[in-house]
């Protein structure tokens, strides 16, 4: 079994992350300076750190994993472990950045000499090991290790996220639930300084200085209707007509009532404990941790009512920054990685598979892995981002880079629509993306890919609305994230590993292709 948390405690947080200087800029917003500190150091220490904080917000490094498209199967396990080391190196450098604000204020070259240069040396050695592993197994390593090794400090007056160009052919304007880079017409005023002076002690339940900031929230009642998540029509069916496969298959796997959580990621970092550096909720398969083999997953118990579905569905937890310790307050993936506050259990977790607007769908292969969204999109840019935030009663209004502030009686909604085109051969790929894709603008699959059932995940949370006063946020909530991603809403993501048995998967396909609604 994976590491399962079944208890929680409600004492005051004994470890906090201190306040920061911040500005909201561009599409994703940016916290300016983040200072890790102990709550025991007191408010005066925090304020002194703030006044000496240098103007580097976070660290931006090339995402090496996304560049790896030719990794032989025999090298993938070793390469994935080295990629996890790169993530850990960035986290360590980010924490050093946050811990040395006074030194930075007195030495303009400190960040480069004491943080970025050593980080580059470590990354160069790790990337060299990755390249050698690939070459030994007959693959072709990417060129320009020095370019991939070098990182930069993102200044306080620049947004960290890129312009969303490039990526893996996921065309942001198409039927993929994203459309991240466009003006939503919702009054968010993306490009302006929203007056967020995060240099104050926000008292944000211990999450101060590592996000979220007031600029990361938007009153859903002030958002213009958009018709719902991008590319999804009424009742969750594919948009633009009913000429294709119009049925649905819903699987009920609960809301993680048994609190099965860990900070691993068996897709991206198999064999690496705390490879995600943030907690995941798991429903369905109960054996998902970093060390689970396909055989383990196939033989595991499932929380799904339909016992033919042993698939693993997992996503980063949502927390409220209430100053309370959860069970992982002093653990990797929790407080040690800047994820603090009470973990929220979803009140609803709807898992639905739908069809393709132009054609029938084919069965997913056993052990197919799909990642949608990008946990590093705050620094990577929007090419792989895939977020939809809203509120019950307002789901015709969607936010892609803000958390919603819902009116009384309304609950927070996270909606994720997965890639629904498959290359017909591979259950995974070297960068965990290129074996699947979103449909093209006309609803068809490109590049000879085949349409598969599209997984749609809708999570509902009953959480009090954050309060924003004088540019400060109280009672904030946020998804868990890598520390350098500052708990931005754009970093939300979702994961799926298919372990439907053959008969049940055939039922899924038959229901969808024949226009039935099954469960």
C-alpha positions as semicolon CSV with decimal commas, in nm:
position;residue;x (nm);y (nm);z (nm)
1;X;0,000;0,000;0,000
2;X;0,107;0,360;-0,053
3;X;0,182;0,575;0,245
4;X;-0,159;0,666;0,380
5;X;-0,243;0,950;0,615
6;X;-0,542;0,862;0,831
7;X;-0,508;1,111;1,114
8;X;-0,478;1,485;1,144
9;X;-0,413;1,721;1,429
10;X;-0,538;2,075;1,486
11;X;-0,271;2,250;1,693
12;X;-0,137;2,592;1,595
13;X;0,131;2,577;1,327
14;X;0,476;2,570;1,482
15;X;0,643;2,634;1,154
16;X;0,545;2,917;0,925
17;X;0,672;3,073;0,610
18;X;0,720;3,445;0,652
19;X;0,573;3,730;0,449
20;X;0,702;3,863;0,118
21;X;0,715;4,162;-0,111
22;X;0,495;4,107;-0,416
23;X;0,344;4,256;-0,726
24;X;0,079;4,106;-0,951
25;X;0,204;4,130;-1,307
26;X;0,106;3,971;-1,637
27;X;-0,117;3,669;-1,690
28;X;0,007;3,456;-1,403
29;X;0,098;3,714;-1,140
30;X;0,424;3,715;-0,945
31;X;0,528;3,719;-0,583
32;X;0,834;3,936;-0,554
33;X;1,038;3,815;-0,257
34;X;0,977;3,507;-0,047
35;X;1,133;3,454;0,292
36;X;1,129;3,120;0,473
37;X;1,135;3,182;0,847
38;X;1,031;3,023;1,171
39;X;0,720;3,159;1,335
40;X;0,920;3,149;1,658
41;X;1,150;3,427;1,532
42;X;0,869;3,676;1,583
43;X;0,710;3,949;1,379
44;X;1,000;4,194;1,411
45;X;1,242;3,944;1,260
46;X;1,005;3,890;0,971
47;X;0,970;4,261;0,908
48;X;1,345;4,312;0,919
49;X;1,388;4,036;0,664
50;X;1,128;4,202;0,444
51;X;1,304;4,539;0,446
52;X;1,631;4,381;0,335
53;X;1,479;4,145;0,079
54;X;1,639;4,164;-0,263
55;X;1,431;4,191;-0,577
56;X;1,456;3,832;-0,701
57;X;1,124;3,654;-0,669
58;X;1,198;3,295;-0,760
59;X;1,426;3,079;-0,970
60;X;1,352;2,989;-1,331
61;X;1,528;2,687;-1,480
62;X;1,479;2,509;-1,814
63;X;1,250;2,208;-1,775
64;X;1,492;1,937;-1,886
65;X;1,228;1,664;-1,876
66;X;1,022;1,833;-2,147
67;X;1,324;1,829;-2,379
68;X;1,368;1,452;-2,358
69;X;1,182;1,293;-2,647
70;X;1,426;1,008;-2,722
71;X;1,491;0,814;-2,403
72;X;1,524;0,436;-2,452
73;X;1,304;0,234;-2,219
74;X;1,607;0,082;-2,052
75;X;1,727;0,428;-1,950
76;X;1,401;0,580;-1,835
77;X;1,408;0,470;-1,471
78;X;1,753;0,614;-1,417
79;X;1,674;0,929;-1,611
80;X;1,357;0,989;-1,411
81;X;1,555;0,968;-1,087
82;X;1,805;1,221;-1,218
83;X;1,521;1,452;-1,322
84;X;1,387;1,432;-0,968
85;X;1,734;1,538;-0,847
86;X;1,710;1,845;-1,071
87;X;1,379;1,934;-0,904
88;X;1,533;1,893;-0,560
89;X;1,831;2,108;-0,658
90;X;1,598;2,389;-0,763
91;X;1,404;2,358;-0,438
92;X;1,722;2,377;-0,232
93;X;1,839;2,681;-0,426
94;X;1,500;2,849;-0,385
95;X;1,506;2,796;-0,009
96;X;1,858;2,942;0,002
97;X;1,731;3,239;-0,197
98;X;1,457;3,287;0,061
99;X;1,690;3,245;0,359
100;X;1,958;3,493;0,253
101;X;1,771;3,817;0,187
102;X;1,995;4,024;0,413
103;X;2,309;3,903;0,237
104;X;2,150;3,973;-0,101
105;X;2,064;4,330;0,002
106;X;2,428;4,398;0,083
107;X;2,580;4,232;-0,223
108;X;2,433;4,274;-0,571
109;X;2,627;3,972;-0,699
110;X;2,524;3,741;-0,415
111;X;2,236;3,565;-0,595
112;X;2,449;3,489;-0,898
113;X;2,764;3,388;-0,712
114;X;2,618;3,206;-0,411
115;X;2,299;3,057;-0,552
116;X;2,272;3,046;-0,932
117;X;2,633;2,954;-1,011
118;X;2,648;2,657;-0,769
119;X;2,306;2,550;-0,894
120;X;2,433;2,549;-1,251
121;X;2,730;2,333;-1,153
122;X;2,503;2,078;-0,986
123;X;2,261;2,077;-1,278
124;X;2,543;2,037;-1,530
125;X;2,666;1,724;-1,354
126;X;2,314;1,583;-1,331
127;X;2,236;1,656;-1,696
128;X;2,566;1,493;-1,795
129;X;2,455;1,177;-1,612
130;X;2,121;1,192;-1,794
131;X;2,294;1,227;-2,131
132;X;2,531;0,940;-2,057
133;X;2,244;0,714;-1,950
134;X;2,058;0,786;-2,272
135;X;2,365;0,728;-2,489
136;X;2,454;0,399;-2,317
137;X;2,112;0,262;-2,411
138;X;2,138;0,375;-2,773
139;X;1,938;0,698;-2,751
140;X;2,026;1,049;-2,863
141;X;2,078;1,299;-2,585
142;X;1,962;1,660;-2,631
143;X;2,231;1,907;-2,727
144;X;2,340;2,212;-2,530
145;X;2,369;2,086;-2,174
146;X;2,507;2,423;-2,064
147;X;2,195;2,600;-2,188
148;X;1,971;2,355;-2,005
149;X;2,181;2,379;-1,688
150;X;2,175;2,755;-1,647
151;X;1,900;2,915;-1,436
152;X;1,802;3,273;-1,376
153;X;1,658;3,472;-1,092
154;X;1,326;3,625;-1,188
155;X;1,319;3,992;-1,081
156;X;1,030;4,133;-0,885
157;X;0,923;4,349;-1,177
158;X;0,885;4,063;-1,426
159;X;0,630;3,783;-1,451
160;X;0,781;3,438;-1,421
161;X;0,553;3,265;-1,669
162;X;0,636;3,268;-2,039
163;X;0,408;3,358;-2,325
164;X;0,270;3,010;-2,369
165;X;0,431;2,954;-2,708
166;X;0,579;2,621;-2,808
167;X;0,510;2,307;-2,609
168;X;0,394;1,979;-2,758
169;X;0,135;2,071;-3,014
170;X;-0,141;2,134;-2,766
171;X;-0,259;2,455;-2,942
172;X;-0,390;2,663;-2,657
173;X;-0,688;2,796;-2,848
174;X;-0,829;2,455;-2,927
175;X;-1,062;2,213;-2,754
176;X;-0,836;2,144;-2,458
177;X;-0,980;2,330;-2,166
178;X;-0,700;2,583;-2,164
179;X;-0,706;2,910;-2,366
180;X;-0,468;3,038;-2,103
181;X;-0,306;3,327;-2,281
182;X;-0,612;3,522;-2,388
183;X;-0,798;3,808;-2,224
184;X;-1,091;3,649;-2,048
185;X;-1,291;3,969;-2,039
186;X;-1,358;3,913;-1,672
187;X;-1,226;4,230;-1,517
188;X;-0,905;4,071;-1,396
189;X;-0,687;4,343;-1,552
190;X;-0,405;4,096;-1,601
191;X;-0,131;4,333;-1,702
192;X;-0,157;4,591;-1,426
193;X;-0,031;4,624;-1,073
194;X;-0,333;4,522;-0,870
195;X;-0,197;4,705;-0,570
196;X;-0,077;4,395;-0,391
197;X;0,189;4,507;-0,145
198;X;0,284;4,177;0,009
199;X;0,555;4,335;0,221
200;X;0,312;4,337;0,511
201;X;0,275;4,050;0,752
202;X;-0,036;3,896;0,605
203;X;-0,099;3,652;0,888
204;X;-0,207;3,411;0,618
205;X;-0,203;3,098;0,830
206;X;0,167;3,027;0,787
207;X;0,174;3,034;0,407
208;X;0,295;3,396;0,394
209;X;0,577;3,457;0,153
210;X;0,528;3,140;-0,047
211;X;0,187;3,224;-0,190
212;X;-0,089;3,267;-0,258
213;X;-0,123;3,646;-0,273
214;X;-0,435;3,860;-0,288
215;X;-0,378;3,908;-0,661
216;X;-0,425;3,534;-0,709
217;X;-0,797;3,559;-0,627
218;X;-1,094;3,686;-0,828
219;X;-1,457;3,745;-0,728
220;X;-1,645;3,501;-0,952
221;X;-1,947;3,734;-0,966
222;X;-1,728;3,988;-1,149
223;X;-1,629;3,739;-1,420
224;X;-1,806;3,753;-1,753
225;X;-1,980;3,427;-1,858
226;X;-1,768;3,217;-2,093
227;X;-2,003;2,922;-2,142
228;X;-1,814;2,680;-1,920
229;X;-1,475;2,508;-1,942
230;X;-1,313;2,547;-2,282
231;X;-1,417;2,283;-2,534
232;X;-1,695;2,132;-2,325
233;X;-2,061;2,162;-2,415
234;X;-2,378;2,101;-2,215
235;X;-2,373;1,805;-1,976
236;X;-1,999;1,772;-2,016
237;X;-2,023;1,643;-2,373
238;X;-1,771;1,753;-2,636
239;X;-1,856;2,089;-2,788
240;X;-1,958;2,165;-3,148
241;X;-2,225;1,912;-3,226
242;X;-2,333;1,552;-3,176
243;X;-2,204;1,383;-3,490
244;X;-1,941;1,178;-3,311
245;X;-1,949;0,955;-3,004
246;X;-2,193;1,120;-2,763
247;X;-2,229;0,871;-2,477
248;X;-2,075;0,896;-2,131
249;X;-1,937;0,662;-1,869
250;X;-1,923;0,782;-1,507
251;X;-1,719;0,601;-1,244
252;X;-1,780;0,671;-0,876
253;X;-1,459;0,634;-0,675
254;X;-1,536;0,854;-0,374
255;X;-1,366;1,168;-0,244
256;X;-1,066;1,009;-0,071
257;X;-1,256;0,953;0,250
258;X;-0,972;0,734;0,381
259;X;-0,718;1,015;0,327
260;X;-0,487;0,817;0,101
261;X;-0,217;1,072;0,025
262;X;0,153;1,095;-0,044
263;X;0,400;1,332;-0,209
264;X;0,523;1,083;-0,470
265;X;0,454;1,076;-0,843
266;X;0,486;0,730;-0,992
267;X;0,448;0,869;-1,346
268;X;0,713;1,141;-1,342
269;X;0,943;1,017;-1,064
270;X;0,905;0,640;-1,021
271;X;1,121;0,502;-0,743
272;X;1,174;0,847;-0,587
273;X;1,022;0,922;-0,248
274;X;0,873;1,276;-0,235
275;X;0,927;1,315;-0,609
276;X;0,635;1,557;-0,634
277;X;0,732;1,769;-0,331
278;X;0,359;1,826;-0,271
279;X;0,076;1,606;-0,150
280;X;-0,162;1,423;-0,386
281;X;-0,511;1,299;-0,315
282;X;-0,568;0,947;-0,454
283;X;-0,899;0,790;-0,544
284;X;-0,951;0,459;-0,718
285;X;-0,634;0,252;-0,698
286;X;-0,505;0,223;-0,342
287;X;-0,148;0,112;-0,410
288;X;-0,020;0,423;-0,585
289;X;0,313;0,539;-0,454
290;X;0,652;0,593;-0,614
291;X;0,747;0,228;-0,586
292;X;0,432;0,067;-0,727
293;X;0,482;-0,147;-1,037
294;X;0,214;-0,208;-1,298
295;X;0,167;-0,550;-1,141
296;X;0,111;-0,387;-0,800
297;X;-0,144;-0,148;-0,944
298;X;-0,327;-0,421;-1,134
299;X;-0,362;-0,628;-0,816
300;X;-0,455;-0,343;-0,583
301;X;-0,781;-0,262;-0,410
302;X;-0,993;0,019;-0,549
303;X;-1,234;0,269;-0,397
304;X;-1,439;0,269;-0,719
305;X;-1,787;0,121;-0,687
306;X;-1,729;-0,058;-1,016
307;X;-1,459;-0,305;-0,914
308;X;-1,358;-0,337;-1,277
309;X;-1,203;0,010;-1,244
310;X;-0,870;-0,004;-1,061
311;X;-0,745;0,310;-1,234
312;X;-0,550;0,565;-1,035
313;X;-0,685;0,920;-1,028
314;X;-0,476;1,177;-0,841
315;X;-0,434;1,553;-0,807
316;X;-0,259;1,799;-0,571
317;X;-0,447;1,859;-0,250
318;X;-0,622;2,187;-0,177
319;X;-0,540;2,348;0,158
320;X;-0,680;2,636;0,355
321;X;-0,415;2,856;0,515
322;X;-0,575;2,858;0,859
323;X;-0,267;2,840;1,081
324;X;-0,337;2,476;1,170
325;X;-0,095;2,185;1,148
326;X;-0,204;1,895;0,933
327;X;-0,042;1,556;0,976
328;X;0,239;1,643;0,731
329;X;0,333;1,976;0,895
330;X;0,691;1,861;0,955
331;X;0,717;1,612;0,669
332;X;0,852;1,614;0,313
333;X;0,583;1,724;0,073
334;X;0,415;1,914;0,356
335;X;0,571;2,175;0,581
336;X;0,926;2,090;0,475
337;X;0,835;2,190;0,119
338;X;0,628;2,495;0,205
339;X;0,286;2,328;0,194
340;X;0,108;2,414;0,518
341;X;-0,244;2,444;0,652
342;X;-0,542;2,211;0,670
343;X;-0,591;1,974;0,378
344;X;-0,945;1,994;0,242
345;X;-1,140;1,687;0,136
346;X;-1,353;1,741;-0,172
347;X;-1,727;1,724;-0,110
348;X;-1,772;1,586;-0,463
349;X;-1,535;1,412;-0,704
350;X;-1,701;1,344;-1,039
351;X;-1,508;1,127;-1,284
352;X;-1,667;1,111;-1,628
353;X;-1,545;0,976;-1,963
354;X;-1,692;1,131;-2,279
355;X;-1,646;1,082;-2,651
356;X;-1,508;1,259;-2,955
357;X;-1,718;1,508;-3,151
358;X;-1,613;1,362;-3,489
359;X;-1,554;0,991;-3,445
360;X;-1,592;0,681;-3,234
361;X;-1,339;0,620;-2,958
362;X;-1,111;0,321;-2,913
363;X;-1,017;0,145;-2,590
364;X;-0,738;0,284;-2,377
365;X;-0,451;0,039;-2,330
366;X;-0,387;-0,100;-1,983
367;X;-0,144;0,117;-1,780
368;X;-0,183;0,420;-2,008
369;X;-0,051;0,723;-1,823
370;X;-0,178;1,076;-1,881
371;X;-0,064;1,396;-1,713
372;X;-0,260;1,711;-1,786
373;X;-0,162;2,058;-1,675
374;X;0,185;2,160;-1,559
375;X;0,294;2,173;-1,195
376;X;0,573;2,412;-1,301
377;X;0,372;2,641;-1,528
378;X;0,446;2,951;-1,319
379;X;0,806;2,944;-1,442
380;X;0,764;2,717;-1,748
381;X;0,499;2,931;-1,913
382;X;0,156;2,833;-2,034
383;X;0,231;2,579;-2,308
384;X;0,113;2,283;-2,099
385;X;-0,109;2,463;-1,847
386;X;-0,465;2,334;-1,816
387;X;-0,673;2,490;-1,540
388;X;-1,038;2,578;-1,491
389;X;-1,151;2,731;-1,159
390;X;-1,509;2,831;-1,084
391;X;-1,793;2,816;-0,827
392;X;-2,112;2,613;-0,809
393;X;-2,392;2,811;-0,967
394;X;-2,140;3,006;-1,175
395;X;-1,979;2,736;-1,388
396;X;-2,050;2,931;-1,705
397;X;-1,770;3,156;-1,575
398;X;-1,422;3,011;-1,566
399;X;-1,087;3,134;-1,435
400;X;-0,759;2,996;-1,566
401;X;-0,502;3,189;-1,362
402;X;-0,699;3,294;-1,054
403;X;-0,858;3,117;-0,760
404;X;-1,229;3,203;-0,732
405;X;-1,389;3,390;-0,448
406;X;-1,735;3,235;-0,430
407;X;-2,045;3,402;-0,283
408;X;-2,215;3,263;0,025
409;X;-2,376;2,926;-0,045
410;X;-2,148;2,854;-0,343
411;X;-1,855;2,611;-0,344
412;X;-1,518;2,613;-0,522
413;X;-1,498;2,396;-0,837
414;X;-1,184;2,259;-1,007
415;X;-1,250;2,114;-1,353
416;X;-0,992;1,927;-1,560
417;X;-1,038;1,789;-1,912
418;X;-0,770;1,543;-2,019
419;X;-0,601;1,481;-2,353
420;X;-0,820;1,251;-2,563
421;X;-0,597;1,152;-2,857
422;X;-0,348;0,863;-2,831
423;X;-0,062;0,762;-3,061
424;X;-0,193;0,404;-3,074
425;X;0,132;0,249;-2,951
426;X;0,275;0,382;-2,626
427;X;0,139;0,385;-2,271
428;X;0,388;0,660;-2,180
429;X;0,657;0,873;-2,340
430;X;0,995;1,007;-2,234
431;X;0,850;1,346;-2,137
432;X;0,517;1,186;-2,034
433;X;0,328;1,400;-2,287
434;X;0,398;1,325;-2,651
435;X;0,213;0,990;-2,660
436;X;-0,119;1,176;-2,608
437;X;-0,256;1,509;-2,729
438;X;-0,564;1,726;-2,731
439;X;-0,796;1,731;-3,031
440;X;-0,743;1,979;-3,311
441;X;-0,961;2,285;-3,370
442;X;-1,207;2,082;-3,580
443;X;-1,243;1,815;-3,309
444;X;-1,035;1,549;-3,481
445;X;-0,711;1,387;-3,367
446;X;-0,403;1,489;-3,564
447;X;-0,078;1,312;-3,652
448;X;-0,252;0,979;-3,701
449;X;-0,356;0,965;-3,336
450;X;-0,672;0,780;-3,231
451;X;-0,960;0,918;-3,025
452;X;-0,990;0,765;-2,677
453;X;-1,247;0,837;-2,404
454;X;-1,180;1,180;-2,258
455;X;-1,155;1,189;-1,880
456;X;-1,322;1,489;-1,719
457;X;-1,262;1,548;-1,348
458;X;-1,481;1,788;-1,149
459;X;-1,389;1,850;-0,786
460;X;-1,605;2,054;-0,548
461;X;-1,484;2,200;-0,217
462;X;-1,685;2,358;0,062
463;X;-1,447;2,627;0,185
464;X;-1,502;2,971;0,329
465;X;-1,430;3,253;0,086
466;X;-1,098;3,433;0,140
467;X;-1,121;3,790;0,263
468;X;-0,913;4,062;0,098
469;X;-0,858;4,385;0,287
470;X;-0,606;4,658;0,207
471;X;-0,445;4,433;-0,053
472;X;-0,395;4,147;0,192
473;X;-0,562;3,806;0,181
474;X;-0,692;3,622;0,485
475;X;-0,818;3,262;0,500
476;X;-0,666;3,189;0,161
477;X;-0,673;2,845;0,002
478;X;-0,435;2,705;-0,259
479;X;-0,321;2,388;-0,430
480;X;0,001;2,228;-0,309
481;X;0,297;2,307;-0,533
482;X;0,673;2,294;-0,571
483;X;0,813;2,569;-0,343
484;X;0,942;2,784;-0,630
485;X;0,596;2,785;-0,795
486;X;0,449;2,999;-0,514
487;X;0,118;2,808;-0,499
488;X;-0,015;2,978;-0,810
489;X;-0,353;2,857;-0,942
490;X;-0,201;2,810;-1,289
491;X;0,009;2,520;-1,152
492;X;-0,293;2,297;-1,091
493;X;-0,265;1,960;-1,267
494;X;-0,417;1,614;-1,274
495;X;-0,295;1,257;-1,330
496;X;-0,449;0,931;-1,450
497;X;-0,326;0,574;-1,494
498;X;-0,569;0,338;-1,668
499;X;-0,636;0,010;-1,494
500;X;-0,986;-0,068;-1,615
501;X;-1,007;-0,441;-1,678
502;X;-1,068;-0,540;-2,040
503;X;-1,440;-0,608;-2,002
504;X;-1,508;-0,281;-1,823
505;X;-1,304;-0,077;-2,073
506;X;-1,501;-0,237;-2,356
507;X;-1,818;-0,133;-2,176
508;X;-1,688;0,223;-2,152
509;X;-1,619;0,232;-2,525
510;X;-1,952;0,073;-2,618
511;X;-2,149;0,318;-2,402
512;X;-1,973;0,621;-2,544
513;X;-1,990;0,510;-2,907
514;X;-2,357;0,411;-2,886
515;X;-2,467;0,736;-2,721
516;X;-2,561;0,578;-2,386
517;X;-2,504;0,721;-2,039
518;X;-2,355;0,445;-1,824
519;X;-2,188;0,399;-1,490
